[in-house]
Amino acid sequence: MSIPEKIAAFPPTFTWGVATSAYQIEGGATADGRGASIWDTFTHTEGKITDASTGDVACDHYHRYAEDVDLIAGLNVDAYRFSIAWPRVQPDGSGAWNEAGFDFYSRLLDKLAEKNVAAHVTLYHWDLPQALEDEGGWLNRETAEHFAVYAAEVARRFGNRVASIATHNEPWCTANLGYGTGQFAPGIARPAAAVSASHHLLLSHGLAMQSMRALNVSAKLGIVLNQWTATPATGSAADIKAAEVEWARSVAWFMDPIFKGSYPELALENNDCSLLSIHENDFNDIRQPIDFLGVNYYFRAYVSTETPPRTPPCLLGVTDMGWEIYPQGLTELLLKLHAEYTLPPVYITENGMAVADQLEGGQVHDQARIDYLKMHLAALHDAMDAGVDVRGYFYWSLMDNFEWNSGYLRRFGLVHVDYDTQQRTLKDSAHWYRNFIKQA
């Protein structure tokens, strides 16, 4: 099948969506009782963000959500994936709930329902309440227990109004970039801390699954992981072994506890586990049945042990993030997961491309993003043809937004945002995606 034939052959029940996260779009940083998050603190610390910006206003979605839902509905998508800001609904991460925060998300859900767009909620997209970080954050085991309480409260209020609830988005990033390298909030650079944080994140997932299951909500419950294949740069034994270690430390480190109830030995041997504290029943708590697995895919790992390391061939170029465009990696990843684990239904919860977009005459001509979409949807279809049960695809992102430590310098959106005026403009890729879904 050609690429057009493949992307036209998705089943009629397939879910098409777009995705965002709270800190990246909402703004309203101090509105209506919202507490501070670690990203508020991080972005207001000199030297942390490339363009010295913050998410204080971002896309002002907190005030413009109705307009944005109209925008979403106009794309013909079935679903919208977004995150709830924990400090907006529970400012200190424990104790009192903020009703004004919950009211915002209730209004958002009402508007989505009015437009017949299914809501897919993420509980944690990196914005830990600063009050919990002050008590140790994800290095403190008690944070996992607080998270389970928070998850249950969201599920109690919204669990019968949303299609799905994911506990975490990309805990690899939370742990490794937040506590291992310090690139992301809270800015701790200690590899052993990343390992400890990752365990508490996994524990919090398992405890939250149990607290939500007890409520018998209709929402499907799962987790979202960022994943990639690890390609050895050469056929050398060293490169092959290094690629195996990379897979174990990144993908298997999170998948194995959830699906097998243990950490991979190869990762334990190659991680700094000096701060890792595993209690007797931890893996029983972590290994909870999940209704779906969300997979975020952007690139592969290209593993070289040479000095300097070999770089990937980038035959299809790179994105504005400098990431190799490698659509077949999505097929390879899904087939490897399918072979190694007994998977629930899978959703591609993020996939997208940063482009140095230019608004010219009220239009954004982003053919590169359209090509990216076509190639990755074809690769996704190949995996489905090979037996992987994939139920949906969410493009990242609905609109340009605050791209973490890159600030506003990187644009992933189908919709262009002028951050000075908050004007939204559909890019060519948005028109393509809308028309494709209409015909699908």
C-alpha positions as CSV (number, residue, x, y, z in Angstrom):
1,M,0.0,0.0,0.0
2,S,1.1,3.5,-0.7
3,I,1.2,6.1,2.1
4,P,-2.1,7.7,1.0
5,E,-3.7,4.3,0.9
6,K,-2.4,3.4,4.3
7,I,-3.6,6.5,6.1
8,A,-7.0,6.2,4.4
9,A,-7.4,2.7,5.7
10,F,-7.9,3.3,9.5
11,P,-11.0,1.7,11.0
12,P,-14.1,3.9,11.4
13,T,-13.9,3.4,15.2
14,F,-10.4,4.8,15.4
15,T,-10.1,7.9,17.7
16,W,-8.6,11.0,16.3
17,G,-7.5,13.7,18.7
18,V,-5.2,16.6,19.7
19,A,-3.3,17.0,22.9
20,T,-2.1,19.8,25.3
21,S,-1.0,20.1,28.9
22,A,-2.0,22.5,31.6
23,Y,1.2,24.4,32.3
24,Q,1.9,24.8,28.6
25,I,-1.3,26.5,27.7
26,E,-3.5,27.6,30.7
27,G,-1.8,30.7,32.1
28,G,-3.8,32.1,34.9
29,A,-0.9,31.3,37.2
30,T,-2.3,32.9,40.2
31,A,-6.0,33.0,39.2
32,D,-8.8,31.8,41.5
33,G,-6.6,30.3,44.2
34,R,-4.2,28.2,42.1
35,G,-1.1,27.3,44.1
36,A,2.4,27.5,42.8
37,S,3.9,24.5,40.9
38,I,7.5,23.5,40.5
39,W,7.4,25.0,37.0
40,D,6.3,28.3,38.3
41,T,9.4,28.3,40.6
42,F,11.7,26.9,37.9
43,T,10.7,29.4,35.2
44,H,11.1,32.3,37.5
45,T,14.7,31.2,38.3
46,E,17.2,33.1,36.2
47,G,18.9,31.0,33.5
48,K,16.6,28.0,33.4
49,I,14.5,28.9,30.3
50,T,16.2,29.6,27.0
51,D,14.2,32.7,26.2
52,A,13.7,33.7,29.9
53,S,10.0,33.3,29.6
54,T,7.4,31.7,31.9
55,G,4.0,30.0,31.7
56,D,2.3,32.8,33.6
57,V,0.1,33.6,30.6
58,A,1.1,31.0,28.0
59,C,-1.9,30.7,25.6
60,D,-4.3,32.1,28.2
61,H,-6.4,29.0,27.8
62,Y,-7.8,29.5,31.3
63,H,-9.8,32.4,30.1
64,R,-10.1,31.4,26.4
65,Y,-11.1,27.7,26.9
66,A,-14.5,28.1,25.2
67,E,-12.9,29.6,22.1
68,D,-10.3,26.9,22.1
69,V,-12.9,24.1,22.3
70,D,-14.7,25.6,19.3
71,L,-11.3,25.5,17.6
72,I,-10.9,21.8,18.6
73,A,-14.4,20.9,17.4
74,G,-13.7,22.6,14.1
75,L,-10.8,20.2,13.4
76,N,-13.3,17.3,13.3
77,V,-11.5,15.4,16.0
78,D,-13.3,12.9,18.3
79,A,-11.2,13.6,21.3
80,Y,-9.1,16.1,23.3
81,R,-6.3,15.1,25.6
82,F,-5.4,17.6,28.3
83,S,-4.0,17.6,31.8
84,I,-5.4,18.9,35.1
85,A,-3.1,21.1,37.0
86,W,-2.7,19.6,40.5
87,P,-2.0,22.9,42.2
88,R,-5.1,24.5,40.6
89,V,-7.4,22.0,42.3
90,Q,-5.3,21.3,45.4
91,P,-2.9,24.2,45.9
92,D,-0.6,22.5,48.5
93,G,-0.8,19.0,47.0
94,S,-2.6,17.8,50.2
95,G,-5.3,19.2,52.4
96,A,-8.0,21.6,51.1
97,W,-9.4,21.4,47.6
98,N,-9.9,24.5,45.5
99,E,-13.4,24.5,44.2
100,A,-12.7,27.4,41.8
101,G,-10.1,25.2,40.1
102,F,-12.4,22.2,39.8
103,D,-15.1,24.6,38.5
104,F,-12.8,25.5,35.6
105,Y,-12.3,21.9,34.5
106,S,-16.1,21.3,35.0
107,R,-16.8,24.1,32.6
108,L,-14.2,22.8,30.1
109,L,-15.9,19.3,30.2
110,D,-19.3,20.9,29.7
111,K,-18.1,22.7,26.6
112,L,-16.4,19.6,25.2
113,A,-19.6,17.6,25.8
114,E,-21.6,20.3,24.0
115,K,-19.3,19.9,21.0
116,N,-19.3,16.1,21.2
117,V,-15.6,15.9,21.8
118,A,-14.5,13.1,24.3
119,A,-12.3,14.2,27.1
120,H,-9.1,12.3,27.9
121,V,-7.6,13.5,31.1
122,T,-4.0,13.3,32.4
123,L,-3.6,13.8,36.1
124,Y,0.1,14.7,36.1
125,H,1.9,16.5,33.3
126,W,4.9,17.6,35.4
127,D,3.5,20.5,37.5
128,L,3.9,19.2,41.0
129,P,2.6,21.6,43.7
130,Q,5.6,23.5,45.0
131,A,4.5,22.7,48.6
132,L,5.1,19.0,48.0
133,E,8.5,19.7,46.4
134,D,9.4,21.6,49.5
135,E,8.9,18.3,51.4
136,G,11.1,16.4,48.9
137,G,8.9,16.1,45.9
138,W,9.2,12.8,44.0
139,L,12.2,11.9,46.2
140,N,9.7,11.7,49.1
141,R,7.7,8.4,49.2
142,E,4.8,10.3,50.8
143,T,4.2,12.2,47.5
144,A,3.0,8.9,46.0
145,E,0.4,8.7,48.7
146,H,-0.7,12.3,48.2
147,F,-1.0,11.6,44.5
148,A,-3.4,8.7,45.1
149,V,-5.7,10.9,47.1
150,Y,-5.6,13.6,44.4
151,A,-6.3,10.9,41.7
152,A,-9.3,9.6,43.6
153,E,-10.8,13.1,44.1
154,V,-10.5,13.8,40.4
155,A,-12.0,10.5,39.5
156,R,-14.8,11.0,42.0
157,R,-15.8,14.3,40.4
158,F,-15.1,13.6,36.8
159,G,-14.6,9.8,36.3
160,N,-18.0,9.4,34.7
161,R,-17.7,12.4,32.5
162,V,-14.4,11.6,30.7
163,A,-13.4,8.8,28.4
164,S,-10.1,8.1,30.0
165,I,-7.8,9.1,32.9
166,A,-4.0,8.7,32.6
167,T,-2.1,8.8,35.8
168,H,1.2,10.2,34.5
169,N,2.5,11.7,31.3
170,E,6.1,10.7,30.6
171,P,7.4,9.8,34.0
172,W,10.8,9.2,32.3
173,C,11.0,13.0,31.8
174,T,9.8,13.8,35.3
175,A,12.5,11.6,36.8
176,N,15.4,11.9,34.4
177,L,15.1,15.6,33.3
178,G,13.7,16.9,36.5
179,Y,16.0,15.0,39.0
180,G,18.8,13.5,36.9
181,T,20.0,16.3,34.6
182,G,18.2,19.3,36.0
183,Q,17.0,20.5,32.6
184,F,13.4,20.5,33.8
185,A,11.8,21.4,37.1
186,P,12.6,21.1,39.9
187,G,16.2,21.3,38.5
188,I,18.0,18.6,40.5
189,A,21.0,17.1,38.7
190,R,21.8,13.8,40.4
191,P,21.4,10.4,38.5
192,A,20.7,8.5,41.7
193,A,17.8,10.9,42.5
194,A,16.3,10.2,39.1
195,V,16.2,6.5,39.9
196,S,14.6,7.1,43.3
197,A,12.1,9.6,41.8
198,S,11.1,7.1,39.0
199,H,10.3,4.4,41.6
200,H,8.0,6.8,43.5
201,L,6.4,7.9,40.3
202,L,5.6,4.3,39.4
203,L,4.4,3.6,43.0
204,S,2.1,6.7,42.7
205,H,0.7,5.3,39.5
206,G,-0.1,2.0,41.1
207,L,-1.6,3.5,44.2
208,A,-3.7,5.9,42.1
209,M,-5.0,3.1,39.9
210,Q,-6.2,1.3,43.1
211,S,-7.8,4.4,44.5
212,M,-9.6,5.2,41.3
213,R,-10.7,1.6,40.6
214,A,-12.4,1.5,44.0
215,L,-14.8,4.2,42.7
216,N,-16.0,2.1,39.8
217,V,-15.9,5.0,37.4
218,S,-16.7,4.5,33.7
219,A,-13.4,6.2,32.5
220,K,-10.7,3.9,31.2
221,L,-7.6,4.1,33.4
222,G,-4.0,3.9,32.3
223,I,-0.7,5.7,31.9
224,V,1.2,7.5,29.2
225,L,4.9,6.7,28.6
226,N,7.4,8.3,26.2
227,Q,9.2,5.6,24.4
228,W,11.7,4.9,21.6
229,T,13.7,2.1,20.0
230,A,17.4,1.9,20.5
231,T,19.3,1.4,17.3
232,P,23.0,0.4,17.6
233,A,25.0,2.7,15.3
234,T,27.2,-0.2,14.1
235,G,27.3,-4.0,14.4
236,S,30.0,-3.9,17.0
237,A,29.4,-5.8,20.2
238,A,29.8,-2.6,22.2
239,D,27.1,-0.7,20.3
240,I,24.7,-3.7,20.4
241,K,25.2,-4.0,24.2
242,A,24.8,-0.2,24.7
243,A,21.6,-0.3,22.8
244,E,20.3,-3.1,25.0
245,V,21.2,-1.1,28.0
246,E,19.5,2.0,26.6
247,W,16.2,0.1,26.1
248,A,16.4,-1.4,29.6
249,R,17.0,1.9,31.3
250,S,14.4,3.9,29.4
251,V,11.5,1.8,28.1
252,A,11.8,-1.4,30.1
253,W,12.5,0.5,33.3
254,F,8.9,1.7,33.3
255,M,7.2,-1.1,31.4
256,D,8.6,-4.0,33.3
257,P,7.3,-3.0,36.8
258,I,3.8,-2.3,35.3
259,F,3.6,-5.5,33.3
260,K,6.0,-7.9,34.9
261,G,6.3,-6.7,38.5
262,S,10.1,-6.1,38.5
263,Y,12.9,-3.9,37.2
264,P,15.1,-5.2,34.4
265,E,18.3,-6.6,35.7
266,L,20.3,-4.9,32.9
267,A,19.0,-1.5,34.1
268,L,19.7,-2.3,37.7
269,E,23.3,-3.1,36.8
270,N,23.7,0.2,34.8
271,N,21.7,2.7,36.9
272,D,22.9,4.4,40.1
273,C,20.5,2.7,42.5
274,S,22.1,4.0,45.7
275,L,19.0,6.0,46.6
276,L,16.5,3.3,45.4
277,S,14.4,2.0,48.3
278,I,11.9,-0.7,47.3
279,H,9.4,-1.8,50.0
280,E,8.0,-5.3,50.3
281,N,4.7,-4.8,48.4
282,D,5.8,-2.1,46.0
283,F,5.7,-4.2,42.9
284,N,2.3,-5.6,43.8
285,D,1.1,-2.0,44.1
286,I,2.7,-0.9,40.9
287,R,1.6,-4.0,38.8
288,Q,-2.1,-3.0,38.5
289,P,-4.2,-3.9,35.4
290,I,-4.5,-0.9,33.1
291,D,-7.2,-0.4,30.5
292,F,-4.9,1.3,28.0
293,L,-1.3,2.3,27.4
294,G,-0.5,5.7,26.0
295,V,2.6,5.8,23.9
296,N,4.4,9.1,23.0
297,Y,6.8,8.8,20.1
298,Y,9.0,11.4,18.6
299,F,12.4,9.8,17.7
300,R,14.6,6.8,18.1
301,A,17.8,6.5,20.2
302,Y,20.8,6.0,18.0
303,V,23.4,4.4,20.2
304,S,27.1,4.7,19.6
305,T,30.0,4.0,21.9
306,E,32.6,5.7,19.7
307,T,34.3,9.0,20.6
308,P,32.9,11.2,19.4
309,P,29.7,9.2,19.0
310,R,28.3,8.5,15.5
311,T,25.2,10.6,14.8
312,P,22.0,9.3,13.2
313,P,21.8,9.5,9.4
314,C,18.7,11.8,9.4
315,L,17.8,10.7,5.9
316,L,14.4,12.5,6.3
317,G,15.9,15.5,8.1
318,V,15.4,16.8,11.6
319,T,12.7,18.8,13.4
320,D,13.2,22.2,14.9
321,M,14.1,20.5,18.1
322,G,17.0,18.8,16.3
323,W,15.3,15.4,16.5
324,E,15.8,12.9,13.7
325,I,12.6,12.3,11.7
326,Y,12.3,8.5,11.8
327,P,8.7,7.4,11.2
328,Q,9.6,3.7,10.8
329,G,10.7,3.9,14.4
330,L,7.1,4.1,15.5
331,T,6.4,0.7,13.7
332,E,9.5,-0.8,15.2
333,L,8.7,0.4,18.7
334,L,5.1,-0.9,18.7
335,L,6.1,-4.3,17.3
336,K,8.8,-4.6,20.0
337,L,6.4,-3.7,22.7
338,H,3.8,-6.1,21.3
339,A,6.4,-8.9,21.3
340,E,7.7,-8.3,24.8
341,Y,4.5,-7.5,26.7
342,T,0.9,-8.5,26.9
343,L,-0.5,-5.1,26.0
344,P,-3.9,-3.5,26.6
345,P,-5.3,-1.3,23.8
346,V,-2.7,1.3,22.8
347,Y,-3.2,5.0,22.0
348,I,-0.6,7.1,20.4
349,T,-1.0,10.0,22.9
350,E,1.6,12.2,21.5
351,N,3.4,12.5,18.1
352,G,4.3,15.7,16.4
353,M,6.9,18.0,14.9
354,A,8.4,21.3,15.9
355,V,8.8,23.6,12.9
356,A,10.2,27.1,12.6
357,D,6.8,28.3,11.4
358,Q,6.2,31.8,9.9
359,L,2.9,33.6,9.8
360,E,2.7,35.2,6.4
361,G,-0.4,37.0,5.1
362,G,-2.6,35.3,7.7
363,Q,-1.4,31.8,6.8
364,V,1.3,29.3,7.9
365,H,2.5,27.0,5.2
366,D,3.9,24.0,7.1
367,Q,4.2,21.3,4.4
368,A,7.0,19.7,6.4
369,R,4.5,19.0,9.3
370,I,1.9,17.6,6.8
371,D,4.6,15.2,5.4
372,Y,5.6,14.2,9.0
373,L,2.0,13.4,9.8
374,K,1.5,11.3,6.6
375,M,4.7,9.3,7.2
376,H,3.9,8.6,10.9
377,L,0.3,7.7,10.3
378,A,1.5,5.3,7.6
379,A,4.0,3.8,10.0
380,L,1.3,3.5,12.6
381,H,-0.9,1.7,10.1
382,D,1.9,-0.8,9.4
383,A,2.1,-1.7,13.1
384,M,-1.7,-2.2,13.2
385,D,-1.5,-4.4,10.2
386,A,1.1,-6.5,12.0
387,G,-1.3,-7.1,14.9
388,V,-0.8,-4.2,17.4
389,D,-4.1,-3.1,18.9
390,V,-3.9,0.7,18.4
391,R,-7.2,2.5,19.1
392,G,-6.3,6.2,18.5
393,Y,-3.9,8.9,17.6
394,F,-3.5,12.4,19.3
395,Y,-1.4,14.9,17.5
396,W,1.0,17.0,19.7
397,S,0.0,19.7,19.9
398,L,-3.3,21.4,19.3
399,M,-1.5,24.8,19.3
400,D,1.8,26.4,19.8
401,N,2.6,26.7,23.5
402,F,5.2,27.0,26.2
403,E,7.7,24.3,25.3
404,W,9.3,23.8,28.7
405,N,12.9,24.8,28.9
406,S,12.8,26.1,25.3
407,G,10.2,28.6,26.3
408,Y,8.2,29.9,23.3
409,L,11.0,29.3,20.7
410,R,9.6,25.9,19.5
411,R,6.3,25.5,17.8
412,F,4.6,22.1,17.7
413,G,1.0,23.3,17.1
414,L,-1.5,22.7,14.3
415,V,-2.6,26.1,15.3
416,H,-0.3,29.1,15.3
417,V,-0.5,31.4,18.4
418,D,0.7,35.0,18.4
419,Y,1.7,35.3,22.0
420,D,1.4,39.1,22.1
421,T,-2.2,39.1,20.9
422,Q,-3.3,35.5,21.6
423,Q,-4.6,35.3,18.0
424,R,-5.1,31.7,16.9
425,T,-4.5,30.9,13.2
426,L,-5.0,27.4,11.7
427,K,-1.8,26.3,9.9
428,D,-2.0,24.3,6.6
429,S,-1.4,21.2,8.7
430,A,-4.6,21.9,10.7
431,H,-6.6,22.1,7.5
432,W,-5.0,18.9,6.3
433,Y,-5.7,17.0,9.5
434,R,-9.3,18.3,9.6
435,N,-10.0,17.2,6.0
436,F,-8.3,13.9,6.5
437,I,-10.4,13.1,9.6
438,K,-13.6,14.1,7.7
439,Q,-12.7,11.6,5.0
440,A,-11.5,8.9,7.3
